[in-house]
Amino acid sequence: MTDAVRLTDLAQPQFSAEGRQILDMMAMMAAQCRLDADALHAQASADTGLHDFGPDDYRERLDVYLTALREIDGLHDAGRVNFYGQLLQLLKNRLLLTDLLRRHPEINDIELRSPIVIAGLPRTGTTHLHNLLAAPPTFRTMPYWESNEPFPLPNEVGAEPDPRRTRMDVAVGVVNMVMPYFPLMHEMTTDHVHEEIQLLANDISTMLFETLAEVPRWRDYYRAHDQTPHYQYLATQLKAMQFLRGGERWLLKSPQHLEQVPVLDRVFGDSIVVFTHRDPVPVALSMIAMITYSARMHRSPVPVELIANSWVDRLDQMLTALVRDRDTIGPERSLDIRFDDFMADELAVAERVYALAGEPFTAEARQPIADYLAGHQRGRLGSVETSFEMFGLQESALRERFAPYIERFLK
């Protein structure tokens, strides 16, 4: 354990010499990385040798998101390159999936067997629960590298070591150099278990985009549209990933599901859903710290208070939706787990999830979970200090906003 880190440069980011050098090198590529749909499509085809992106309804969504990115005040050149790279990968993923389905239509007949889905805000124990449940081989999960590049390039199929892992090693190293305190808030490694929100991004319809940048145009567009088709696209990707790398029963996790419970139930009608709960006031501070800190990857200065207030509104919308829709999924298929109960007996919570899922909690499952817990004590990397004053917020106002959720799940 170390003293909590104070982030004193959220509004005016400061970088190490190495971090500054990385950003400057990225900025040099800005002229070749235009946030333009035609340019992105052309490059994706050039990189893969493919031209069929699948159903073209995503193009409107892409145009909305690109416009929202171009509207960001203070967007710097390194940020443009960063977003260009992210969107280029999403388009390449679409090309590769469409080609894979064309060559192997039997993928559509693969069964997705009753996935286990963790739904909760960041900082409520979702990542910890996800990783400990992933420790035994019971469930199919996706490592970070696979979530980013789920389908291999044609000229890389079967290559060892997998070039996708190598590329993710580099990307993680860059992030850690530019944002050295990010692992204290959310540890990211090449092989750690990641969430399927990255796959939803491949259909250009995801809440992930809101966490990457303050994009109100995109947020409003996303919230105005039914997400059912995009969860169906997610299901198709999961089938394709099973086809490529095996597995029978998925373990999934994303905060996005909190406000998409009816959609989740519609598309994954036999899923087992675990809702995690924690006092949303400190959760909000922690999440806002993470988002405002990571904003330095694309903009300067960072409007800390604007982002903070926007996310208070957004969290309120998500929790209000959960209060309204929670009972869509009955007790025979769902659990509510309070953070304090989880921390008090992690193995007991794992056993409850296994029992609800109808999986035997054998020694072969228990031991890997115990081993994971032994090496992942809470706070082992340190922590980041937060306060209401950092973000121009008041505790009383936040407690009033989140009162219906607290009354429902935490009293």
SULGI-V732361 format. One record per residue. RES is the residue in three letters. OMEGA is omega in whole degrees, 0 to 359 (NA if undefined). Layout:
[[RES/OMEGA] [RES/OMEGA]]
This chain:
[[MET/177] [THR/176] [ASP/179] [ALA/179] [VAL/174] [ARG/179] [LEU/185] [THR/185] [ASP/182] [LEU/183] [ALA/181] [GLN/188] [PRO/174] [GLN/184] [PHE/171] [SER/178] [ALA/180] [GLU/179] [GLY/179] [ARG/179] [GLN/178] [ILE/180] [LEU/179] [ASP/178] [MET/176] [MET/183] [ALA/180] [MET/181] [MET/189] [ALA/182] [ALA/180] [GLN/185] [CYS/183] [ARG/176] [LEU/186] [ASP/186] [ALA/182] [ASP/180] [ALA/180] [LEU/179] [HIS/181] [ALA/181] [GLN/179] [ALA/178] [SER/179] [ALA/183] [ASP/186] [THR/187] [GLY/182] [LEU/186] [HIS/182] [ASP/182] [PHE/182] [GLY/180] [PRO/190] [ASP/178] [ASP/182] [TYR/186] [ARG/176] [GLU/180] [ARG/178] [LEU/179] [ASP/178] [VAL/182] [TYR/178] [LEU/177] [THR/179] [ALA/178] [LEU/182] [ARG/180] [GLU/183] [ILE/175] [ASP/177] [GLY/178] [LEU/182] [HIS/187] [ASP/178] [ALA/178] [GLY/177] [ARG/180] [VAL/179] [ASN/180] [PHE/177] [TYR/180] [GLY/180] [GLN/182] [LEU/177] [LEU/180] [GLN/179] [LEU/180] [LEU/176] [LYS/177] [ASN/178] [ARG/179] [LEU/184] [LEU/178] [LEU/180] [THR/179] [ASP/179] [LEU/179] [LEU/178] [ARG/182] [ARG/183] [HIS/181] [PRO/179] [GLU/177] [ILE/182] [ASN/181] [ASP/180] [ILE/179] [GLU/169] [LEU/188] [ARG/169] [SER/182] [PRO/172] [ILE/185] [VAL/176] [ILE/181] [ALA/179] [GLY/177] [LEU/170] [PRO/179] [ARG/177] [THR/180] [GLY/184] [THR/182] [THR/179] [HIS/179] [LEU/179] [HIS/183] [ASN/181] [LEU/176] [LEU/180] [ALA/184] [ALA/174] [PRO/180] [PRO/185] [THR/188] [PHE/173] [ARG/177] [THR/178] [MET/173] [PRO/184] [TYR/182] [TRP/181] [GLU/179] [SER/181] [ASN/178] [GLU/186] [PRO/186] [PHE/186] [PRO/172] [LEU/183] [PRO/183] [ASN/179] [GLU/181] [VAL/178] [GLY/181] [ALA/177] [GLU/357] [PRO/182] [ASP/181] [PRO/178] [ARG/177] [ARG/180] [THR/179] [ARG/180] [MET/174] [ASP/180] [VAL/182] [ALA/179] [VAL/178] [GLY/178] [VAL/180] [VAL/181] [ASN/178] [MET/183] [VAL/182] [MET/187] [PRO/181] [TYR/181] [PHE/179] [PRO/178] [LEU/181] [MET/180] [HIS/183] [GLU/179] [MET/175] [THR/184] [THR/188] [ASP/180] [HIS/183] [VAL/183] [HIS/186] [GLU/187] [GLU/176] [ILE/176] [GLN/178] [LEU/176] [LEU/179] [ALA/180] [ASN/174] [ASP/178] [ILE/175] [SER/186] [THR/173] [MET/179] [LEU/183] [PHE/179] [GLU/180] [THR/181] [LEU/182] [ALA/175] [GLU/187] [VAL/184] [PRO/178] [ARG/179] [TRP/182] [ARG/182] [ASP/178] [TYR/181] [TYR/183] [ARG/183] [ALA/186] [HIS/176] [ASP/184] [GLN/182] [THR/181] [PRO/184] [HIS/171] [TYR/175] [GLN/175] [TYR/174] [LEU/181] [ALA/178] [THR/179] [GLN/178] [LEU/176] [LYS/180] [ALA/179] [MET/173] [GLN/180] [PHE/184] [LEU/188] [ARG/174] [GLY/183] [GLY/183] [GLU/185] [ARG/187] [TRP/168] [LEU/187] [LEU/180] [LYS/172] [SER/173] [PRO/183] [GLN/185] [HIS/182] [LEU/180] [GLU/179] [GLN/184] [VAL/178] [PRO/178] [VAL/177] [LEU/181] [ASP/181] [ARG/185] [VAL/180] [PHE/192] [GLY/178] [ASP/182] [SER/171] [ILE/187] [VAL/178] [VAL/179] [PHE/178] [THR/186] [HIS/177] [ARG/178] [ASP/187] [PRO/182] [VAL/175] [PRO/176] [VAL/180] [ALA/180] [LEU/181] [SER/180] [MET/180] [ILE/176] [ALA/181] [MET/184] [ILE/180] [THR/178] [TYR/183] [SER/179] [ALA/179] [ARG/179] [MET/184] [HIS/183] [ARG/174] [SER/358] [PRO/179] [VAL/180] [PRO/191] [VAL/184] [GLU/177] [LEU/179] [ILE/182] [ALA/181] [ASN/177] [SER/182] [TRP/171] [VAL/177] [ASP/185] [ARG/178] [LEU/177] [ASP/178] [GLN/181] [MET/182] [LEU/175] [THR/177] [ALA/180] [LEU/178] [VAL/181] [ARG/192] [ASP/187] [ARG/186] [ASP/174] [THR/179] [ILE/188] [GLY/184] [PRO/178] [GLU/181] [ARG/185] [SER/176] [LEU/169] [ASP/184] [ILE/174] [ARG/184] [PHE/183] [ASP/177] [ASP/179] [PHE/181] [MET/181] [ALA/181] [ASP/185] [GLU/179] [LEU/179] [ALA/178] [VAL/177] [ALA/180] [GLU/178] [ARG/179] [VAL/178] [TYR/182] [ALA/180] [LEU/181] [ALA/181] [GLY/179] [GLU/179] [PRO/180] [PHE/186] [THR/175] [ALA/179] [GLU/175] [ALA/185] [ARG/186] [GLN/177] [PRO/177] [ILE/178] [ALA/179] [ASP/178] [TYR/181] [LEU/181] [ALA/182] [GLY/184] [HIS/178] [GLN/181] [ARG/176] [GLY/186] [ARG/180] [LEU/186] [GLY/183] [SER/178] [VAL/180] [GLU/175] [THR/176] [SER/177] [PHE/183] [GLU/180] [MET/189] [PHE/180] [GLY/182] [LEU/177] [GLN/182] [GLU/183] [SER/180] [ALA/179] [LEU/180] [ARG/177] [GLU/180] [ARG/187] [PHE/185] [ALA/180] [PRO/178] [TYR/180] [ILE/180] [GLU/184] [ARG/192] [PHE/188] [LEU/178] [LYS/NA]]
